[in-house]
Amino acid sequence: MLFCRYRGLCAGRYIGIAARPPVRPAILRNIMSAIPPLKSMCGRYSLTCIDDLGRRFRVFVPEIGLRSRFNVPPGSEMPVILPEGGEGRLSLMRWGLIPAWAKDPAIGRRLINARAETLTEKPSFRSLVRRKRCLVPATGFYEWNISGRGRIPYYIRMKDDCLCAFAGLYDEWQSPAGVLLKTYAIITTEPNDLIRPIHSRMPAILRREDEGRWLQPGPLTAEEIRTMLAPRPAEDLEAYPVSLEVNNPEHDGEHLTRRAAMQVVPRHP
């Protein structure tokens, strides 16, 4: 019975609510294909240390085939932590927010990120920041620096913690065919001194002491939002160049997160 409290889309089926009809794979593929991955300001991250998820976030992790992912692109089905009974609940969601009011699921292509500075102004996020906040577990993220050498990928991670939590927003959208899609966006903030030479934005990485408050239902004050979503100090993170293989979202593997020598991107006429 406990298992059916954890709902999500996994392996082409809907998990958790017996009253809903099963999702036909063909319908699911059609809905998903309407929201292809795209490049954006913070558009790739990693999630490893899967065995530590339950302990780190104090949630039950059901047997839903979670595995380490070293190169997560938009459009991926990934675990997020939702509020439930003052604690948290793990759910699989698709990265690329589709608001409940959306008429076209393709909007998820544009809503993989939400800027911390304008959360209370944008119609897509204004109501969600009051009542649908989530944690996005991660072990690091990628940003690309454009320079004379070309577009060079960097991997950024916490120095002293395998798992961290990006601040996120989520929603549920139902298609005319009755297919329920649960989706999320990662909140971004201004870069710290470490990230600024690499990129103009970074994910909002919550401090551990703020994770519970972020999950609590109900509105936050403007000061709480500003404080929680401020960039983490540069000394908490490390950044280094990695292989150009990470440019291809189909590539995955631990080698993608290893430090690489600075490379020159070939230029084609």
Helices and strands as residue ranges (DSSP letters): G 3-5, E 8-10, E 13-15, H 25-33, E 45-47, G 50-52, H 53-57, E 69-72, E 77-84, E 87-95, G 105-109, E 113-115, G 116-118, H 123-126, H 128-131, E 133-138, E 140-147, E 150-158, E 164-174, E 180-189, E 202-203, H 208-215, H 222-228, G 234-236, E 237-241, G 244-247, G 254-257
